[in-house]
């Protein structure tokens, strides 16, 4: 019978971080760039409230992510836009 393959050396925590954080960061940047394409008024209708809600929520998520790195904690918030034609008030997250 053949011998079992030798165990691969375990990656360092730093290497695992780099292997994970770099592609995730690139995906976030790509998603933000895609979101900016929704600003085309020829294709989309949105209110100033929609824009404020989107960017306030994104900023909150960025702040929470930064806190996780500073404190080692994890937290989550929900986000949803109202389905009205011109947008409007913030939707109730518990609906």
Backbone bond lengths (Angstrom), bond angles and torsions (degrees), N, CA, C in turn:
res aa  C-N    CA-C-N  psi(-1)  N-CA   C-N-CA  omega(-1)  CA-C   N-CA-C  phi
1 X - - - 1.454 - - 1.520 109.73 -
2 X 1.302 115.22 155.56 1.462 119.02 -179.57 1.524 110.41 -82.84
3 X 1.303 114.19 153.47 1.459 119.56 179.70 1.523 109.60 -76.20
4 X 1.341 117.04 148.30 1.468 119.01 177.44 1.529 109.59 -65.31
5 X 1.322 114.42 148.77 1.461 119.54 179.40 1.528 109.37 -63.57
6 X 1.321 116.29 142.13 1.462 117.78 178.89 1.529 110.22 -64.31
7 X 1.321 115.60 145.74 1.465 120.79 -179.68 1.525 109.80 -64.51
8 X 1.329 114.83 137.32 1.467 119.36 177.21 1.521 108.55 -72.33
9 X 1.329 116.57 142.94 1.461 117.45 176.54 1.525 109.50 -65.03
10 X 1.292 115.80 137.09 1.463 121.47 -178.84 1.523 109.67 -69.36
11 X 1.348 116.07 136.83 1.461 120.29 179.01 1.520 109.71 -69.60
12 X 1.317 115.29 149.54 1.461 120.12 177.26 1.526 109.44 -71.79
13 X 1.306 116.54 160.00 1.467 120.81 176.97 1.519 110.46 -58.13
14 X 1.310 117.40 -37.93 1.468 121.70 179.04 1.522 110.63 -63.35
15 X 1.331 116.90 -44.39 1.457 119.82 -179.24 1.519 110.87 -67.03
16 X 1.338 117.23 -39.77 1.467 120.04 176.97 1.524 110.31 -63.15
17 X 1.337 117.14 -39.49 1.463 121.22 176.87 1.525 110.43 -60.33
18 X 1.329 116.68 -49.42 1.464 120.56 -179.74 1.526 111.18 -61.80
19 X 1.320 116.88 -42.91 1.458 121.29 -179.31 1.526 112.09 -63.39
20 X 1.320 116.82 -28.94 1.461 121.69 -178.07 1.530 112.60 -95.50
21 X 1.320 117.26 -48.07 1.464 121.32 -172.88 1.526 113.14 -68.25
22 X 1.321 117.81 -38.97 1.469 119.45 -177.61 1.522 112.61 -62.37
23 X 1.333 120.13 -51.45 1.469 117.84 179.73 1.529 112.85 -67.05
24 X 1.330 117.92 -33.61 1.473 119.66 177.96 1.523 110.47 -65.62
25 X 1.324 116.73 -41.63 1.466 120.34 178.45 1.520 110.19 -63.46
26 X 1.309 116.87 -42.14 1.478 119.98 178.13 1.526 111.12 -62.11
27 X 1.346 117.26 -39.44 1.474 120.45 178.36 1.524 111.21 -64.83
28 X 1.329 117.31 -39.92 1.464 121.11 178.60 1.531 109.91 -63.37
29 X 1.315 116.69 -45.74 1.471 120.67 179.01 1.527 109.68 -60.73
30 X 1.314 117.12 -44.60 1.470 121.17 178.69 1.530 110.50 -60.86
31 X 1.332 117.28 -42.25 1.465 121.58 -179.73 1.533 110.99 -64.74
32 X 1.323 117.32 -39.39 1.465 120.66 177.96 1.524 110.15 -64.69
33 X 1.315 116.50 -41.64 1.463 119.78 177.97 1.527 111.25 -64.31
34 X 1.324 116.98 -38.01 1.463 120.08 175.95 1.526 111.00 -65.35
35 X 1.326 116.71 -41.28 1.455 120.87 178.20 1.530 110.98 -59.23
36 X 1.321 117.25 -38.41 1.466 120.18 -178.67 1.526 111.57 -63.13
37 X 1.316 117.39 -23.33 1.464 120.17 177.81 1.524 111.46 -69.48
38 X 1.326 117.89 -17.52 1.466 121.35 175.86 1.528 112.02 -72.38
39 X 1.313 117.53 -5.09 1.467 121.18 -179.38 1.520 112.71 -80.58
40 X 1.326 118.45 -4.03 1.457 122.11 -179.11 1.529 110.04 -72.36
41 X 1.356 118.63 108.00 1.458 120.31 -177.10 1.531 113.66 -69.17
42 X 1.321 117.63 -15.82 1.464 119.92 176.07 1.530 111.12 -72.33
43 X 1.320 116.59 -21.90 1.463 120.91 -177.60 1.525 114.00 -111.52
44 X 1.325 117.80 -23.38 1.457 121.25 -172.59 1.520 111.24 -135.24
45 X 1.331 115.57 151.21 1.460 122.38 174.37 1.527 107.81 -117.09
46 X 1.298 116.71 127.53 1.463 121.42 -179.30 1.516 108.78 -150.56
47 X 1.315 115.31 156.88 1.467 120.86 179.20 1.526 109.58 -102.23
48 X 1.312 115.17 166.15 1.462 120.22 175.06 1.528 109.41 -61.40
49 X 1.334 116.33 -34.33 1.461 120.48 177.78 1.530 110.44 -62.82
50 X 1.343 117.52 -41.46 1.465 120.91 176.87 1.523 110.71 -58.32
51 X 1.326 115.29 -46.37 1.474 120.79 -178.41 1.526 110.08 -62.65
52 X 1.339 116.32 -46.17 1.465 120.21 179.44 1.524 111.03 -62.10
53 X 1.336 116.79 -42.37 1.464 120.75 179.96 1.530 110.96 -62.70
54 X 1.318 116.67 -44.70 1.466 120.74 178.96 1.522 110.70 -59.23
55 X 1.329 116.56 -52.14 1.458 119.17 -173.96 1.521 113.18 -75.34
56 X 1.325 117.67 -30.96 1.467 119.11 173.49 1.524 110.33 -65.28
57 X 1.339 116.37 -40.56 1.463 120.30 179.23 1.523 111.15 -67.05
58 X 1.322 116.62 -44.04 1.471 119.55 177.51 1.529 110.92 -60.80
59 X 1.327 116.48 -43.64 1.466 119.45 179.95 1.527 110.78 -63.42
60 X 1.343 116.46 -40.67 1.469 120.20 177.72 1.521 110.68 -61.07
61 X 1.337 116.60 -43.98 1.469 120.11 178.83 1.524 111.53 -63.28
62 X 1.338 116.76 -40.86 1.471 119.67 177.14 1.527 110.58 -62.60
63 X 1.334 116.11 -43.27 1.462 120.02 179.05 1.525 111.03 -62.70
64 X 1.350 116.91 -41.76 1.467 120.28 178.74 1.526 111.53 -65.97
65 X 1.327 116.54 -40.75 1.466 119.64 178.10 1.525 110.74 -62.27
66 X 1.320 115.95 -41.95 1.466 119.62 178.65 1.528 110.25 -63.12
67 X 1.331 116.72 -41.21 1.468 120.12 177.46 1.528 111.39 -61.35
68 X 1.331 116.35 -36.74 1.471 119.33 178.50 1.523 110.49 -60.33
69 X 1.321 116.51 -40.11 1.465 119.89 178.02 1.526 110.63 -69.19
70 X 1.316 116.31 -35.89 1.463 119.70 -178.70 1.523 111.98 -77.37
71 X 1.329 117.21 -32.98 1.468 121.26 -175.29 1.517 113.38 -114.16
72 X 1.329 117.74 -14.44 1.454 120.72 -177.45 1.518 113.15 75.45
73 X 1.337 117.61 26.05 1.469 121.75 -179.09 1.517 110.42 -106.32
74 X 1.325 115.79 163.77 1.458 122.12 176.17 1.519 107.64 -128.75
75 X 1.337 117.19 138.87 1.452 121.73 176.39 1.517 108.63 -150.01
76 X 1.319 115.55 164.92 1.460 120.01 -175.06 1.523 109.89 -143.39
77 X 1.347 116.73 141.81 1.450 121.17 170.78 1.513 108.17 -127.82
78 X 1.313 115.46 155.78 1.466 120.01 -179.99 1.520 109.59 -98.90
79 X 1.330 115.88 154.32 1.459 122.19 -179.03 1.513 109.83 -140.16
80 X 1.345 116.01 135.99 1.457 120.57 174.99 1.523 108.79 -159.68
81 X 1.332 116.95 134.64 1.456 122.15 174.45 1.519 109.37 -86.36
82 X 1.324 115.70 153.55 1.454 121.04 175.43 1.520 109.33 -72.82
83 X 1.322 118.08 147.44 1.458 121.54 -174.81 1.522 113.79 -87.68
84 X 1.331 120.11 3.33 1.467 122.71 -179.62 1.514 112.20 -61.44
85 X 1.334 116.41 158.64 1.465 122.40 -176.36 1.523 112.94 -56.32
86 X 1.308 117.28 -48.67 1.461 121.12 -175.98 1.518 112.14 -103.77
87 X 1.295 117.40 11.91 1.457 119.32 -177.31 1.506 108.99 80.61
88 X 1.263 116.93 -163.40 1.455 118.28 179.16 1.502 110.95 159.02
89 X 1.321 114.13 -140.96 1.447 120.17 -175.91 1.512 111.39 -70.90
90 X 1.305 115.53 158.59 1.462 122.01 178.97 1.529 109.22 -63.09
91 X 1.319 115.81 135.62 1.461 121.19 179.95 1.522 109.71 -75.07
92 X 1.332 115.49 149.62 1.453 121.88 177.48 1.525 108.92 -70.27
93 X 1.338 118.86 120.63 1.473 120.69 -175.21 1.522 113.06 -67.27
94 X 1.342 118.35 -15.21 1.448 120.63 -177.97 1.527 113.12 -91.55
95 X 1.318 118.37 0.52 1.469 120.83 179.94 1.497 110.98 -74.10
